[in-house]
Amino acid sequence: GAVRVAVRTLCLAALLAALGAGGTELTLELPDSAQRCFHQELESGIKFTLDYQVISGGHYDVDCYVEDPNGKTIYQETKKQYDSFSHHTEVKGVYTFCFGNEFSTFSHKIVYFDFQVGDEPPILPDMNNRVTALTQMESACVTIHEMLNAVIDSQTHYRLREAQDRSRAEELNGRVSYWSVGETLILFMVSIGQVMLLKSFFTEKRPSSGGAGT
């Protein structure tokens, strides 16, 4: 009765917290020789985390850097396929993070990034300030919440891997198609050349007309 209702309520709260926790997730297309920047205003003493991964394009690499409101570079990497960066803000203001593809002259990239701001709130009220141990029901809800977070992370990872593998498969399929078309054209030209060569062997040569006068 009441115990089951309480369990369902706490588990539902854990589920909503797991689904609602997080920041911004975006997938962007980065043209060749281009750069895309994003801006976020943050308070001082706030933790933020930036995770990114190149899904398709070229060698699956991209440049990335993060600047604080004073223009100081707090993170910079070149030609990375994926990475994660966490930082506690020291000053209040607009933080900027950019993805660059200037080193590529003909291939565009598709980049996924997840920008998380702040720590995840506790799923139970006053959980961080409690002096007593968690009850069995509360411990079960915390465990469910952690498992849901792990499931969400795994699903995101597998979605990115699936998108990356699909991009590679489509690229390989395109190369095979172009190679097949090229082979067909070459065989067609060789066949025509062989027919014309054989035809020249069996063509009767007429003697030249006109004789020498005596």
URJOQUI-V707932 format. One record per residue. SS is DSSP state (@ for helix, = for strand, . for the rest). Layout:
SS
SS
This chain:
.
@
@
@
@
@
@
@
@
@
@
@
@
@
@
@
@
@
@
@
.
.
.
=
=
=
=
=
=
=
.
.
.
.
=
=
=
=
=
=
=
=
.
.
.
.
=
=
=
=
=
=
=
=
=
=
.
.
.
.
.
=
=
=
=
=
=
.
.
.
.
.
=
=
=
=
=
=
=
=
.
=
=
=
=
=
=
=
.
.
.
.
=
=
=
=
=
=
=
=
.
.
.
.
.
.
.
.
=
=
=
=
=
=
=
=
=
.
.
.
.
.
.
.
.
.
.
.
.
.
.
.
.
.
.
@
@
@
@
@
@
@
@
@
@
@
@
@
@
@
@
@
@
@
@
@
@
@
@
@
@
@
@
@
@
@
@
@
@
@
@
@
@
@
@
@
@
@
@
@
@
@
@
@
@
@
@
@
@
@
@
@
@
@
@
@
@
@
@
@
@
.
.
.
.
.
.
.
.
.
.
.
.
.
